[in-house]
């Protein structure tokens, strides 16, 4: 992928955030001012004094041009580096520019800790105007800083939190802990960059694209063309759509297709679709030739926020979901948010169930965006969400929702501890899915399961009364069901739950909501209480 240029006024934290971001994304960090000082053999203040500002700007231009040709890096720019049109054109041609903003008080406090290091804001306040050199500089450059499409206000925000927000805006993450680390990219129009990202990740020269009956016609050609432009040979495999086809028979079909395509250990498979396609393709990749690389290309909101991350792969048995499977992390994740505009409303609702779950686990701020999805409550199941195509807020919402799972799987990649919190709503939800013969979709069952598990937490006095009602209102707000379907066979639900893969020592371990933003894992629930709540 291209460079990330961090820009903004003096004191906005470009170097500090740049180093943190480079560490998280495992990329080189370049501070243009530091490189200029190395090249000139003296401090920037001395360059200004000895040679003048024009000489410094010339050095700045040549340094930006030089490092823009390097491998993708995080590059911190000086506060006026992009005032020259040619510098800005160079940066925007070779990467993304994120401009930091902050109030004068914050910036003044920061620059005062290192006085006389910034030549353009040295000097005393002008008494007659009561204006500091920094205030004057900000006023002069206000229109310039405001002209960048990507901006982030950094006032009074800890560096780690600022870096979190930077990643949400850019839609870029790096996941580690399960074998080789891999990059995650989310944002609009990424399918057209598949080849570029494929090459950067060093995934070979040949691949198979696996799509289902819905995604293959929509995106197969776009992805194949992008790969071809990068010199990568590809072929397309189409599998049936839907949970009912998430079986070992479909995995067997994929194995056969891999064989016919001549897929070798150095080749790669792309899973282009929702959770079913991702789980099946990932599992087929995990078991073909004892493991080949695969790319997760989630095209649904649910897959982007949940199943497309983390490397849990598998298939269903008639007795339960995901009883066959393996941890096999992808080598790359590409989530193009433009694909969401082609989905029916029901699919968006199901994805929102996972986003709400992530809010309950660790980030209540995700709920602030929920209002933008209230159209889902009134819209028919099959109506297409075309309004999401130009929703500028959507990529950041998806990236923020992804961030919860990414943080957790990096901390606990093989579900030995905190990762179990991601099972919130799933234990009961999976049982409901199976008992309805998958007439209820995954997100719908998770919404019901989360509410019921909150009721169980209340009954066990693990949380205050009212949490279940609050969750019920959140899910209902976007049109998700919150009650067990009428006429469902409760014994079938319980039977499916007892076969849940999260069983340990013969007991099912639940993740229960304690508050909005906190979950308790490893909770054993008595069968009588479980039956009572599911039967309500």
Secondary structure, DSSP 4 states (H G I P E B T S, - for coil): --EEEEEESTTS-HHHHHHHHHHHHT-EEEEHHHHHHHHHTS-HHHHHHHH-HHHHHHHHHHHHHHHHTSSSEEEE--TTTTSSHHHHHHHHHHEEEEEEE--HHHHHHHHGGGTTSSGGG-S--BTTTTB-HHHHHHHHHHHHHTT-SEEEE-TT--HHHHHHHHHHHHTEEEE-SSSS-EEEEEETT-GGGHHHHHHHTT--SEEEEEEETTHHHHHHHHHHHHHHHTT-EEEEEEE--SGGG-SHHHHHHHHHHHHHHT--TT-EEEEEESHHHHHHHHHHHHHGGG--EEEEEE-SHHIIIIITSS-EEEEEETTEEEEEEEE---SEEEEEGGGGGGSBHHHHHHHHHHHHHHHHHT-GGGGGGGGGGTHHHHS-TT-B-GGGTT-TTHHHHHHHHHHHHHHHHHH-TTSSSGGGGGGTTHHHHHHHHHHTTT-S-HHHHHHHHHHHHHHHHHHTTSS-TTHHHHHHHHHHHTT---SPPTT--HHHHHHHHHT-TTEETTEEEEEEEEETTEEEEEEE--HHHHHHHHT-
